[in-house]
Amino acid sequence: MNRRNRTLIVLLVAVALASGATYFVYRAITRIPVRQVEVASLYVAVAADNLPLGTRLTKEQVKLVGWPASSPVAGSFSTPDALVGRGLIQAVHVNEPLTETKLAPVEAGAGLPPSIPPGMRALSVRVNDVIGVAGFTTPGTRVDVLVTLTQNGGSMSRTVVSNVQVLTAGTLYDQEQSKDGKAIPSAVVTLMVTPEDAERITLAQATGQIMLVLRNPLDVLPTETKGVRSGALMGPADGPPEIKEKNGQQRVTRKPAAPSAASPEPTKFYTVEAIRGAKRSEEAVKGMEEGKGGEAKSGEGRGGESKTEGKSNDEVIKK
């Protein structure tokens, strides 16, 4: 075989191998699933910055971003003009869509009033680091309100309102810090309560000292206690805590201590007025003893008499 034929055979073999490789690569590529990238076909108005509750929106605080048409946001807006001048009834984070549920009604204004639901009231109470649970009564938390009263020489503490939501605490700057779980050293806390609860808290704040008790937001059962008096603090201690199930939630209760032995009944005394002629005297006499047949013993008499036995015709006994 000459040189020319060998070159032609090598060329044909190379072309055949290249054609086979190309065919198998093509088949492999065609079997790969097609990945479609969805292109934004609508725009949604979102917050351009972190906005606290009560903010009146401006054009600088709203921006438009592309949004997939297959996943529209319910109640969203496509133009900033529909949002300008409306107030926020809850805090909004940057790039969070602005929806109708987060905005106050049109012409309702801004600030705290539009965020109060119908039938509820906002009540502010003065607190300190102790009353405000070391500053952890941040917006959105729930608390119980306790009051301690001192009357007739005795004191009593009891829960007057339970499961109350905290609307605001401290300044707006402090509230921004609370989003990271930090405490707020505030002097005033605003609570969202019913009109009846507002009256109870106001009276408690005017007549005694109130205390806020922080509670788990998932614990929605009302607090049911009988209160505690100052005299009970020196009594016998209650039993160990017990965990009970109620409405699917665990409640911690304590078994009351066993009552102490009853003290003996005090001796009863009666005043006896004895009249003998023109002489009148009064004596202190013990009550009748059982099994004595009506016989009574007396103490020292005021008229010089030492003992008086039974009744005589000239004696009048007054109990």
C-alpha positions in Angstrom: 0.0 0.0 0.0 1.4 3.2 -1.0 1.7 6.3 1.1 -1.2 8.1 -0.5 -3.6 5.3 0.3 -2.5 5.1 3.9 -3.1 8.8 4.4 -6.6 8.5 2.9 -7.5 5.6 5.2 -6.3 7.5 8.3 -8.3 10.5 7.3 -11.5 8.4 6.8 -11.1 6.8 10.2 -10.6 10.2 11.9 -13.7 11.6 10.3 -15.7 8.5 11.3 -14.5 8.8 14.9 -15.3 12.5 15.0 -18.7 11.9 13.6 -19.5 9.2 16.2 -18.3 11.4 19.1 -20.3 14.3 17.8 -23.4 12.2 17.6 -23.1 10.9 21.2 -22.4 14.4 22.6 -25.4 15.7 20.8 -27.6 12.9 22.2 -26.3 13.6 25.7 -27.0 17.4 25.4 -30.5 16.9 24.1 -31.4 14.7 27.1 -30.5 17.5 29.6 -33.8 19.0 31.1 -34.4 22.6 30.0 -34.1 25.2 32.8 -36.2 28.2 32.3 -35.4 31.4 34.2 -38.4 33.4 34.9 -38.1 37.1 34.0 -39.8 39.7 36.1 -42.9 40.9 34.4 -44.4 43.1 37.2 -43.2 45.5 39.9 -44.0 45.7 43.6 -43.5 48.6 46.0 -41.2 47.7 48.9 -39.6 49.6 51.8 -36.4 51.4 50.9 -35.3 51.3 54.6 -36.3 50.0 58.0 -39.5 51.8 58.9 -40.9 51.8 62.5 -44.5 51.7 63.4 -46.4 54.9 62.8 -44.2 56.2 60.0 -45.9 58.4 57.4 -44.6 57.2 54.0 -42.8 59.4 51.5 -41.6 58.8 48.0 -38.0 58.4 49.3 -39.0 55.6 51.6 -40.6 53.5 48.8 -39.0 51.8 45.8 -40.1 49.5 43.0 -38.5 46.1 42.5 -39.2 43.4 39.9 -41.4 40.5 41.0 -42.2 37.2 39.4 -45.7 37.2 37.9 -46.3 33.6 39.0 -46.0 34.6 42.7 -47.9 37.9 43.1 -48.1 39.5 46.6 -51.6 39.9 47.8 -52.5 43.5 48.6 -49.3 44.9 47.1 -48.9 48.2 45.2 -47.3 48.8 41.8 -46.8 52.5 42.1 -45.4 54.6 45.0 -48.0 57.3 44.6 -50.7 55.1 46.2 -48.5 54.8 49.3 -47.4 58.4 49.9 -49.0 59.9 53.0 -50.3 56.7 54.5 -49.1 55.5 57.9 -47.7 52.2 59.0 -49.5 50.2 61.6 -46.6 47.8 62.0 -42.8 47.9 61.6 -41.5 47.1 58.2 -38.0 46.0 57.2 -36.0 47.0 54.2 -37.1 45.3 50.9 -40.2 44.1 52.5 -43.3 44.5 50.3 -45.8 47.1 51.5 -49.3 45.6 51.6 -52.7 46.9 52.5 -52.6 45.0 55.8 -49.6 47.0 57.0 -51.0 50.4 56.3 -53.5 52.6 58.1 -56.7 53.5 56.2 -56.6 56.3 53.8 -56.7 59.7 55.5 -56.4 58.0 58.9 -53.1 59.8 59.6 -49.9 58.3 61.0 -48.5 57.6 64.4 -49.8 55.3 67.1 -53.6 55.9 66.8 -54.2 54.1 63.5 -52.5 51.0 64.8 -55.1 50.6 67.6 -57.8 48.0 66.6 -61.4 49.0 67.0 -62.7 48.5 70.6 -59.2 48.6 72.1 -57.4 51.4 73.9 -53.7 52.4 74.3 -52.7 53.1 78.0 -49.3 54.3 79.1 -47.9 53.4 82.5 -44.8 54.7 84.2 -42.2 52.1 84.8 -38.5 51.7 85.8 -35.9 49.0 85.4 -37.6 46.8 88.0 -41.3 47.4 87.0 -40.5 47.0 83.3 -38.8 43.6 83.8 -35.3 45.0 83.3 -36.2 46.6 80.0 -37.4 43.5 78.2 -41.0 44.8 77.8 -40.3 45.6 74.2 -43.0 46.2 71.6 -44.9 43.0 70.7 -44.3 41.3 74.1 -47.1 40.3 76.4 -47.3 41.0 80.2 -49.5 40.6 83.2 -50.2 43.6 85.4 -49.9 43.1 89.2 -50.9 45.6 91.9 -49.8 45.8 95.5 -52.2 47.6 97.9 -51.8 48.5 101.6 -55.0 48.9 103.6 -55.9 48.6 107.2 -52.3 47.8 108.2 -52.1 44.9 105.8 -50.8 44.4 102.2 -52.0 42.3 99.3 -50.7 41.6 95.8 -52.8 40.3 93.0 -52.9 40.1 89.2 -55.5 42.6 87.9 -55.1 42.2 84.1 -53.4 39.4 82.2 -52.1 38.8 78.7 -51.7 42.4 77.7 -49.8 43.4 74.5 -47.1 46.0 74.7 -47.5 48.6 71.9 -44.5 50.8 72.4 -41.7 51.2 74.9 -39.1 54.0 75.1 -38.1 56.1 72.1 -38.0 55.1 68.4 -34.2 54.7 68.6 -34.6 52.3 71.6 -37.2 50.3 69.6 -34.7 49.8 66.8 -32.3 48.3 69.3 -35.1 46.0 70.6 -35.3 44.3 67.2 -31.9 42.6 68.0 -33.2 41.3 71.3 -31.7 44.1 73.4 -33.3 45.6 76.5 -34.9 49.0 76.4 -34.2 51.3 79.4 -37.6 53.1 79.1 -39.6 55.1 81.6 -43.0 54.7 80.0 -44.6 51.6 78.4 -47.8 51.8 76.4 -50.2 48.8 76.6 -53.1 47.8 74.4 -56.1 47.0 76.6 -59.8 47.0 76.6 -61.7 49.9 78.2 -62.5 47.9 81.3 -58.9 46.8 81.7 -57.8 50.5 81.3 -60.0 51.4 84.2 -58.6 48.6 86.4 -55.0 49.5 85.6 -55.6 53.2 86.1 -57.2 52.6 89.5 -54.4 50.2 90.5 -51.7 52.8 89.5 -53.4 55.5 91.5 -54.1 53.5 94.7 -51.1 51.1 94.8 -47.9 50.1 93.1 -48.1 48.1 89.8 -45.6 45.6 88.5 -45.3 44.1 85.0 -44.7 40.4 84.7 -43.3 39.1 81.3 -45.0 36.0 79.9 -44.4 33.7 77.0 -46.3 35.0 73.9 -47.5 31.4 73.1 -49.1 31.2 76.6 -52.5 32.8 76.0 -54.4 31.3 79.0 -55.6 34.0 81.5 -53.8 34.2 84.9 -56.1 32.8 87.6 -54.8 33.5 91.1 -56.4 34.4 94.5 -53.7 36.9 95.4 -51.4 36.8 98.4 -51.6 38.8 101.6 -48.7 39.8 103.9 -49.8 37.5 106.6 -49.6 34.5 104.3 -45.8 35.2 103.7 -45.0 34.0 107.3 -47.3 31.0 107.1 -46.3 27.4 106.1 -44.7 27.1 102.7 -46.8 25.7 99.8 -46.0 22.3 98.4 -43.7 21.5 95.4 -44.8 22.8 92.0 -47.0 20.6 89.8 -47.4 20.8 86.0 -50.9 20.3 84.7 -52.4 20.3 81.2 -55.1 22.8 80.4 -56.4 23.5 76.9 -53.3 21.9 75.4 -50.9 24.1 77.5 -48.9 23.3 80.6 -49.7 25.2 83.7 -47.5 25.2 86.9 -49.5 25.1 90.1 -48.6 24.6 93.8 -50.5 22.4 96.2 -51.6 24.5 99.2 -50.0 23.7 102.5 -51.8 21.6 105.0 -53.8 23.7 107.5 -52.3 24.0 110.9 -53.9 22.5 114.0 -56.9 24.5 115.2 -56.1 26.6 118.3 -58.3 26.0 121.3 -61.4 28.1 121.5 -60.9 31.0 123.9 -62.7 30.9 127.2 -65.9 33.0 127.2 -66.7 35.4 129.9 -70.0 36.9 130.9 -70.8 40.0 132.9 -73.0 39.3 136.0 -74.9 42.1 137.7 -75.9 41.1 141.2 -78.5 43.2 143.1 -78.9 42.6 146.9 -81.3 45.1 148.4 -79.8 48.5 147.7 -76.4 47.1 146.8 -75.4 46.5 143.2 -72.3 44.8 141.9 -70.8 43.4 138.7 -68.7 40.3 138.3 -66.9 38.5 135.5 -68.0 34.8 135.2 -66.6 32.0 133.0 -69.0 30.3 130.6 -70.7 27.1 131.6 -68.6 23.9 131.5 -69.9 20.7 130.1 -70.9 18.1 132.7 -71.2 20.5 135.5 -75.0 20.6 135.5 -75.2 24.3 134.8 -72.7 25.2 137.5 -70.6 28.3 136.7 -67.3 29.5 138.1 -66.5 33.2 138.4 -63.3 35.2 138.6 -62.7 38.2 140.8 -65.8 40.3 141.3 -65.8 44.1 141.1 -68.0 44.5 144.2 -65.7 42.6 146.5 -67.4 39.2 146.0 -65.1 36.2 145.1 -67.6 33.6 143.9 -71.1 33.3 142.6 -72.9 30.0 142.4 -75.9 29.5 140.1 -78.8 32.0 140.2 -80.6 33.4 143.2 -84.0 35.0 143.4 -82.5 38.4 144.0 -79.9 38.2 141.1 -80.3 39.3 137.5 -77.8 37.7 135.1 -77.1 39.6 131.8 -75.1 37.9 129.1 
